[in-house]
Amino acid sequence: MLFFAVRSERSMFLQSQRALTVVLSALCSTAALAEIHRELPPDPRRDIVVEPGLTPRQAVISIPALPPGAAPSGAVDQLVHFKELQFEGNQAVSAEELKALWPAFTGQSRPLSDAWALASMVTRAYRARGMVLTQAIVPPQQFKADGGSLRIQVVEGFVDAVSWDVKGLSSTEALQPFVEPLLVQRPLSLALLERQLLLLNESGAVQVRAVFAPSTTTAGASTLLLVGERSTASGALSAHNRTSDALGPVRYEAVGRVTGVVGLLDQHRLQTNTSLNGNVDILSYGGQVPLGGKGLQLAWTASATRSRTESMEGFKVNTESQSASVSLSYPMWRSRLHNLDVRAEVSANDSESLFEGERFSRDRIRKVTLGMTWERVNLAGGVSRLDVDAHQGFLGLGSSARDNEWATRLGARTAFTKYTVYGAHLQPLLGRLSGLLALQSQYTPHRLPSAETFALGGEAFLRGHDPSVLSGDRGTALKLELRQGFSVSGKPLTAYAFKDFGWVWSVRSQQGHQHLGSAGLGLRLDFSPRVRGFVEWAHRSNTDTTTSIDDQDAKVYAGLTFEL
């Protein structure tokens, strides 16, 4: 009767969600109420964590071998007094800089073979600056008995033509914008070559490597041959138990990727994630396409989620959410060792929760995000990554009102501001031993909608806990991981040990901060190039929250992925 009165008197919902919590407390046990709060947003989409990769970008370039530069026979025995040095054809490097390679070269007699030695030094100097097609030669010339000026001819190499040897590619017209900058720059630099080759491979249309050959039509030029194959479709099937019991013991995932649906360069990704018992179903789609050949990229996403939880007393909580986004990104720097990307995104996220068929909460979030990603590979092979984003919620375009009476959290702002940071460094240590240090943090001066809070638990951070078991407006998470690679019967595997820490704070809360910890051991296995899996034992520690419905101190996780 009491709950019926609450359902029938809508004004009690409109006054305060706290009043509803009091009523529910009279009906449900403490565990059941904790479960209800646990399974409200953050929605299950946040369980699907794709942690940024720490793999160096690959661009395979076959650099032409350094020319022999050998002096003619007998040149080493012939002395010449070199009075001056003259460089011809050098536009990218000044004559003064080239003369500084061998300051004492002129003004004295020395073997004629030193002229070819100097030409080799000039070639190497150009290559050190990234101009890998440039060559310095000693042209035919005569010297008087008392010596004379030495001429060094610098052939600043460039590309005069591009040819393609790509399996499955019928037309290269859409790819021409990626190679056009290579035909313009003279002399060609390795930096530009790396950038355009990486962008070409990131377009999703092809995977190629660069090979140079002497031009058959232009002296001093080279022909660039791009060899590889066209990318078409791929997919994967996976299953794992890294999920909360309330949403099902096992999560099943299927993902498909396809390129060239509309043109040659558009990429599409469709993913489904389900518990197969009706507790959670997620469908997401994403696409992207380059705008020109200089790195500007348009991307878009859309997803829909439905989850259902039920307390031990039989009360049902159903949550549905939909989201969409569109973004632009641009690589300020792109190379194998150093990268910087900037991005801007507009997104929408609508979510609604029903308790026994009655609306319990509803958020409609509209947000603009500006961010950057920085990557660096150090001399010891370590890889660093830093993501920094600023998020601004705004009113309009169907967003919740400023005084949203159905807000998932009391006092949450629709027009919020928050800042997020993710940083990680993976460093080889000794042999196949490596170490990973990663940090994630969020700051805001505002009380946030539930979907925008900082959450702990799950695959990325606090692996001993259920996904999103604890959340707050502000938070920081840290993890340390040691990895040791092995080979067993020719199959690679990685053993690892980890320790995770996390803290969250809520704005306008008297509770102060809450913290979690976890530690564990695991194995990542590659059964074949297309089949991989993991098994992990994780222990919870330093737990001061009662929001988790799982009272186990340790868990064993496992998963298997089949690449199609």
C-alpha positions in Angstrom: 0.0 0.0 0.0 2.8 2.4 0.9 4.6 1.9 -2.4 1.2 2.2 -4.3 0.7 5.5 -2.7 4.1 6.7 -3.8 3.4 5.5 -7.4 0.0 7.2 -7.5 1.1 10.5 -5.9 3.3 11.9 -8.6 3.9 15.0 -6.6 6.1 13.1 -4.2 8.4 12.3 -7.1 8.5 15.9 -8.1 9.4 17.1 -4.6 12.5 15.2 -4.1 14.3 11.9 -5.1 15.3 11.7 -1.4 11.7 11.3 -0.4 11.5 8.4 -2.9 14.6 6.8 -1.3 13.0 7.0 2.1 9.9 5.2 0.8 12.0 2.6 -1.0 14.0 2.0 2.2 10.7 1.1 4.0 10.0 -1.5 1.3 13.4 -3.0 0.5 16.2 -4.4 2.4 19.5 -2.5 2.6 21.1 -4.9 0.1 18.2 -4.4 -2.4 18.4 -0.7 -2.1 22.1 -0.7 -2.7 21.5 -2.8 -5.7 19.0 -0.3 -7.1 21.4 2.5 -6.7 24.3 0.5 -8.1 22.6 -0.3 -11.3 21.3 3.1 -12.1 23.5 5.2 -14.5 26.5 5.2 -15.0 25.0 3.0 -17.6 26.5 -0.3 -18.8 28.1 1.3 -21.8 30.8 2.5 -19.4 31.7 -1.2 -18.8 33.0 -1.3 -22.3 36.4 0.2 -21.8 38.8 0.6 -24.7 42.0 1.8 -23.0 44.2 3.8 -25.3 46.9 1.7 -26.9 50.6 2.1 -26.3 51.9 0.6 -29.5 54.3 2.7 -31.7 52.9 3.7 -35.0 54.4 1.8 -38.0 55.5 3.2 -41.3 57.7 0.8 -43.3 60.0 2.8 -45.5 62.9 1.3 -47.6 65.5 4.1 -47.6 67.9 4.0 -50.6 71.3 2.8 -49.5 74.0 5.4 -49.0 75.9 5.7 -52.3 79.5 4.2 -52.3 81.2 7.5 -52.8 84.5 5.8 -53.6 87.3 7.9 -55.1 88.8 6.8 -58.5 91.9 4.6 -58.4 95.0 6.5 -57.6 93.2 9.5 -56.1 94.6 8.7 -52.7 98.2 9.2 -53.9 97.5 12.4 -55.8 97.9 15.6 -53.8 95.9 18.7 -54.6 95.9 22.2 -53.1 92.2 23.0 -52.6 92.0 26.8 -52.4 88.2 27.1 -52.2 85.0 25.0 -51.9 82.1 25.6 -54.1 78.7 23.9 -53.6 76.2 23.7 -56.4 72.5 22.8 -56.2 72.2 23.1 -52.5 68.9 25.0 -51.6 67.9 23.4 -48.3 71.3 23.8 -46.6 73.6 26.8 -47.0 77.1 26.6 -48.3 78.4 27.9 -45.0 76.8 25.0 -43.1 78.3 22.6 -45.6 81.8 24.1 -45.3 81.5 23.8 -41.5 81.4 20.0 -41.9 85.2 20.1 -42.6 86.5 23.5 -41.6 90.1 22.9 -42.4 89.5 21.4 -45.8 90.8 24.3 -47.8 94.1 26.2 -47.7 96.4 23.1 -47.8 97.4 20.2 -50.0 95.6 16.9 -49.3 94.8 13.7 -51.2 92.4 14.1 -54.1 90.3 11.2 -52.5 89.3 13.7 -49.7 87.0 15.3 -52.2 84.9 12.2 -52.3 85.1 11.9 -48.6 83.7 15.4 -48.3 80.9 14.6 -50.7 80.0 11.6 -48.5 79.9 13.9 -45.5 77.5 16.2 -47.3 75.2 13.3 -48.2 75.2 12.1 -44.6 74.5 15.6 -43.3 71.4 15.9 -45.6 70.2 12.5 -44.5 70.7 13.5 -40.8 68.2 16.3 -41.5 65.7 13.9 -43.0 66.4 14.5 -46.7 67.0 10.9 -47.5 67.0 11.1 -51.3 69.7 13.8 -51.5 73.2 12.9 -52.8 76.4 14.9 -53.1 78.8 14.0 -55.9 82.1 15.2 -57.3 81.5 16.2 -60.9 84.3 16.0 -63.5 86.8 19.0 -63.1 90.4 19.8 -63.6 93.0 21.3 -61.3 96.1 23.3 -62.2 99.5 22.4 -60.8 99.1 24.9 -58.0 95.6 23.7 -57.1 92.2 25.3 -57.5 88.6 25.3 -56.3 86.7 22.1 -55.6 83.1 21.8 -56.8 80.7 19.6 -55.0 77.4 19.0 -56.8 74.4 18.5 -54.5 71.5 16.7 -56.0 68.6 17.4 -53.7 66.4 14.4 -54.3 62.6 14.5 -54.8 59.8 12.2 -56.1 58.6 12.8 -59.6 56.1 9.9 -59.8 54.2 7.5 -57.5 53.2 4.0 -58.6 50.9 1.6 -56.8 51.2 -2.1 -56.3 48.3 -2.7 -53.9 46.5 -6.0 -54.0 42.7 -5.6 -54.4 42.9 -1.9 -55.3 41.2 -1.1 -58.6 41.5 2.7 -58.5 43.9 5.1 -56.7 42.0 8.3 -57.4 40.7 8.7 -53.8 44.3 8.1 -52.4 46.0 10.8 -54.5 45.5 13.6 -51.9 47.7 11.6 -49.6 50.7 11.4 -52.0 50.3 14.8 -53.7 52.4 16.6 -51.0 55.2 14.2 -51.7 55.4 15.3 -55.3 55.5 19.0 -54.3 58.2 19.1 -51.7 61.8 19.5 -52.9 63.9 18.1 -51.5 61.7 15.4 -50.0 62.0 15.1 -46.2 61.6 11.9 -44.2 59.3 13.8 -41.9 56.8 14.5 -44.6 57.1 11.0 -46.0 56.4 9.4 -42.6 53.5 11.7 -42.0 51.8 11.0 -45.3 52.4 7.2 -45.2 51.0 7.0 -41.6 48.0 9.0 -42.6 47.5 6.8 -45.7 47.6 3.7 -43.6 45.3 5.2 -41.0 42.7 6.0 -43.6 41.6 2.4 -43.4 41.6 1.9 -47.2 45.1 0.3 -47.6 48.1 -0.9 -45.7 51.3 -0.1 -47.7 55.0 0.3 -47.4 57.2 2.7 -49.3 60.0 1.6 -51.7 62.1 4.0 -53.8 63.6 3.5 -57.3 65.6 5.8 -59.5 63.4 7.8 -61.9 63.6 6.7 -65.5 62.6 10.1 -66.8 64.1 12.8 -64.5 67.7 13.1 -63.4 68.1 13.2 -59.6 64.5 12.2 -59.0 63.1 9.0 -57.6 59.9 7.0 -58.2 57.9 6.1 -55.1 56.4 2.6 -55.1 53.7 1.9 -52.6 53.3 -1.8 -52.0 50.6 -3.5 -49.9 47.0 -4.6 -49.9 43.6 -3.1 -49.6 41.8 -3.2 -46.3 38.2 -4.5 -46.5 36.5 -6.2 -43.6 37.3 -7.7 -40.3 35.6 -8.7 -37.1 35.9 -10.4 -33.7 33.8 -12.5 -31.3 34.6 -12.5 -27.6 33.3 -13.5 -24.2 34.4 -12.6 -20.7 33.1 -12.5 -17.1 34.4 -9.0 -16.3 31.0 -7.7 -15.4 28.7 -7.3 -12.4 26.5 -10.2 -11.3 23.4 -7.9 -11.5 23.9 -7.6 -15.3 24.7 -11.3 -15.9 27.7 -13.6 -15.2 29.1 -13.4 -18.7 29.3 -10.7 -21.3 29.3 -11.6 -25.0 30.6 -9.2 -27.7 30.7 -9.2 -31.5 32.2 -6.5 -33.6 32.4 -6.0 -37.3 34.5 -3.5 -39.3 34.2 -2.7 -43.0 35.9 -0.1 -45.2 34.6 1.4 -48.5 30.9 1.1 -48.2 30.2 4.5 -49.8 33.6 5.3 -51.3 37.1 4.0 -50.8 38.0 5.7 -47.5 34.9 5.5 -45.3 35.3 3.2 -42.3 32.4 1.7 -40.3 32.3 -0.3 -37.0 29.3 -2.1 -35.6 29.4 -3.7 -32.2 26.9 -5.6 -30.0 27.4 -6.4 -26.3 25.0 -8.6 -24.5 24.5 -10.8 -21.5 22.1 -13.1 -23.4 19.7 -13.1 -20.5 18.0 -9.8 -21.1 19.8 -8.0 -18.4 21.9 -5.8 -20.7 22.0 -5.3 -24.5 24.1 -2.7 -26.1 24.3 -1.8 -29.8 26.9 0.8 -31.0 28.0 2.1 -34.4 30.9 4.3 -35.4 32.2 5.7 -38.6 35.0 7.9 -39.8 36.3 9.3 -43.1 39.3 11.5 -43.9 38.6 15.0 -45.3 41.5 15.4 -47.8 44.9 13.9 -47.5 46.4 16.1 -44.7 44.9 14.3 -41.7 41.7 16.1 -41.0 39.1 13.4 -40.1 35.4 13.4 -39.5 34.0 10.8 -37.1 30.5 9.9 -35.8 29.0 7.5 -33.3 25.6 6.3 -32.2 24.6 3.7 -29.5 21.6 2.4 -27.7 21.6 0.5 -24.4 18.9 -1.4 -22.5 19.5 -2.9 -19.0 17.3 -4.6 -16.5 18.1 -5.4 -12.9 15.9 -7.0 -10.2 16.3 -7.0 -6.5 15.9 -10.1 -4.3 12.4 -8.8 -3.4 11.5 -8.7 -7.1 11.5 -5.0 -7.7 12.6 -4.2 -11.3 14.7 -1.3 -12.5 14.8 -0.8 -16.3 17.2 1.7 -17.9 17.4 2.8 -21.5 19.9 5.2 -23.0 20.9 6.5 -26.4 23.9 8.6 -27.4 25.3 10.1 -30.5 28.4 12.2 -31.3 30.2 13.9 -34.2 33.8 15.0 -34.1 36.7 16.5 -36.0 40.3 15.7 -35.4 43.6 16.8 -36.9 47.2 15.6 -36.4 49.4 18.5 -35.6 52.4 16.2 -35.6 52.5 12.7 -37.1 55.6 10.4 -37.1 56.7 7.1 -35.8 58.2 8.6 -32.7 56.1 11.7 -31.9 52.5 12.5 -32.4 50.1 15.3 -31.4 46.4 15.2 -32.3 43.7 17.8 -31.5 40.0 17.2 -31.6 36.5 18.8 -31.1 33.3 16.9 -30.4 29.6 17.5 -29.9 27.7 14.8 -28.2 24.2 13.9 -26.9 23.3 11.4 -24.2 19.7 10.6 -23.2 19.0 8.1 -20.4 15.9 7.1 -18.5 15.3 4.7 -15.6 12.0 3.1 -14.5 11.3 1.6 -11.1 8.5 -0.9 -11.4 7.3 0.9 -14.5 7.4 4.4 -13.1 9.9 7.0 -14.1 12.7 7.2 -11.6 15.2 9.4 -13.4 15.9 11.0 -16.8 18.9 12.9 -18.0 19.4 14.5 -21.4 23.0 15.7 -21.7 24.4 17.9 -24.5 28.1 18.5 -24.4 31.0 20.0 -26.3 34.5 18.5 -25.8 37.9 19.9 -26.8 40.9 17.7 -26.4 44.4 16.7 -27.4 46.4 13.4 -27.5 50.2 13.4 -27.3 52.3 10.3 -27.9 56.1 9.8 -27.7 58.5 6.9 -28.1 61.7 7.4 -26.2 65.2 6.1 -27.1 64.9 3.1 -24.9 61.7 2.0 -26.6 59.3 3.3 -24.0 55.9 4.6 -25.2 54.1 7.5 -23.5 50.6 8.8 -24.0 48.7 11.8 -22.6 45.1 12.6 -23.2 43.7 16.0 -22.0 40.0 17.0 -22.5 37.8 19.9 -21.5 34.0 19.1 -21.4 31.2 21.7 -21.4 27.6 20.8 -21.0 25.1 23.2 -22.4 21.4 23.9 -22.5 19.4 23.5 -25.7 19.1 20.9 -28.5 16.7 18.9 -26.4 18.8 18.9 -23.2 17.3 18.6 -19.7 16.2 21.9 -18.1 18.5 23.7 -15.7 16.3 22.6 -12.8 15.8 19.0 -14.0 13.3 17.4 -11.6 14.2 13.9 -12.9 18.0 14.3 -12.6 19.9 11.1 -11.8 21.6 13.0 -9.0 20.1 15.7 -6.8 21.5 19.1 -7.7 23.3 17.9 -10.9 24.0 20.6 -13.4 23.1 20.3 -17.1 25.5 23.1 -18.0 28.5 21.6 -16.2 32.2 22.0 -16.8 34.7 19.2 -16.2 38.3 18.3 -17.1 39.7 14.8 -17.7 43.3 13.5 -18.0 44.6 10.1 -18.9 48.4 9.4 -18.9 50.3 6.2 -19.4 53.9 5.0 -19.9 55.0 1.5 -21.0 58.7 1.0 -20.6 60.8 -2.1 -21.5 63.1 -2.9 -18.5 65.2 -6.0 -19.0 64.8 -8.6 -21.8 61.1 -9.2 -22.2 60.2 -7.6 -18.8 58.3 -4.3 -19.0 56.5 -1.9 -16.7 53.3 0.1 -17.1 52.3 3.1 -15.1 48.9 4.7 -15.9 46.8 7.4 -14.3 43.3 8.7 -14.9 41.8 11.8 -13.3 38.8 14.1 -13.4 38.1 17.5 -11.9 34.9 19.6 -11.9 33.6 22.4 -9.7 30.0 21.2 -10.3 27.8 18.3 -9.3 27.5 16.2 -12.4 24.8 14.0 -14.0 25.5 10.4 -13.2 26.7 9.5 -16.7 29.4 12.2 -16.4 30.8 11.1 -13.1 34.2 9.5 -12.5 33.8 5.8 -12.0 36.1 3.2 -10.5 36.1 -0.5 -11.1 36.3 -2.6 -14.3 39.0 -3.6 -16.8 40.9 -0.3 -17.0 41.3 0.7 -13.3 40.5 -1.2 -10.1 40.2 -4.6 -11.7 39.3 -6.4 -8.5 35.9 -4.6 -8.5 32.8 -4.7 -10.6 32.6 -2.1 -13.4 31.6 1.4 -12.1 31.2 0.1 -8.6 32.0 3.6 -7.1 31.6 7.0 -8.7 31.9 10.6 -7.8 32.2 14.1 -9.4 36.0 14.1 -9.0 38.4 11.2 -9.0 41.8 9.8 -9.6 42.9 6.3 -10.4 46.4 4.9 -10.6 47.7 1.5 -11.7 51.1 -0.2 -11.8 51.7 -3.3 -13.8 54.8 -5.5 -14.4 54.8 -7.7 -17.5 57.0 -10.6 -18.4 56.9 -12.1 -21.8 57.4 -15.9 -22.5 57.0 -18.4 -25.2 55.5 -21.8 -24.6 55.6 -24.3 -27.5 56.1 -21.3 -29.8 53.0 -19.5 -28.5 53.6 -16.0 -26.9 52.2 -15.3 -23.5 52.5 -12.5 -21.0 52.4 -12.9 -17.2 51.6 -9.8 -15.3 51.1 -8.5 -11.7 49.2 -5.3 -11.0 48.3 -2.9 -8.2 45.4 -0.4 -8.6 44.4 2.6 -6.4 41.4 4.9 -6.8 39.7 7.8 -5.0 36.5 9.7 -5.7 35.0 12.9 -4.3 31.4 14.2 -4.6 30.6 17.9 -4.8 28.4 19.1 -1.9 28.8 15.9 0.0 29.7 15.5 3.6 31.1 12.1 3.1 34.6 13.2 2.0 36.6 11.0 -0.3 36.1 7.3 -0.9 38.8 4.9 -2.0 39.3 1.5 -3.5 42.2 -0.7 -4.1 42.9 -4.0 -5.9 45.9 -6.2 -6.8 46.3 -9.4 -8.7 48.1 -11.7 -11.2 47.2 -12.7 -14.7 48.2 -14.3 -18.0 47.5 -13.0 -21.5 47.8 -15.8 -24.1 48.0 -15.8 -27.9 46.9 -19.2 -29.0 47.2 -18.2 -32.6 47.4 -15.0 -34.7 43.6 -14.9 -34.5 42.8 -16.4 -31.0 43.8 -14.8 -27.7 42.6 -14.9 -24.2 43.4 -14.0 -20.6 42.9 -15.3 -17.1 43.3 -13.1 -14.0 43.0 -13.4 -10.3 42.2 -10.1 -8.6 41.9 -9.2 -4.9 40.0 -6.3 -3.5 41.6 -4.1 -0.8 41.1 -0.8 1.0 37.4 -0.9 0.4 35.3 1.7 2.2 32.1 1.5 0.1 29.1 -0.7 0.4 27.8 0.0 -3.0 29.0 -3.3 -4.5 26.6 -6.2 -4.2 29.5 -8.7 -4.5 31.0 -9.4 -1.1 33.8 -11.6 -2.4 37.3 -10.5 -1.5 38.8 -12.1 -4.6 37.6 -13.0 -8.1 38.9 -14.9 -11.1 38.3 -13.4 -14.5 38.8 -15.0 -17.9 38.1 -14.1 -21.5 38.5 -15.4 -25.0 38.6 -13.5 -28.3 38.4 -14.8 -31.9 39.5 -12.5 -34.7 37.6 -13.1 -37.9 
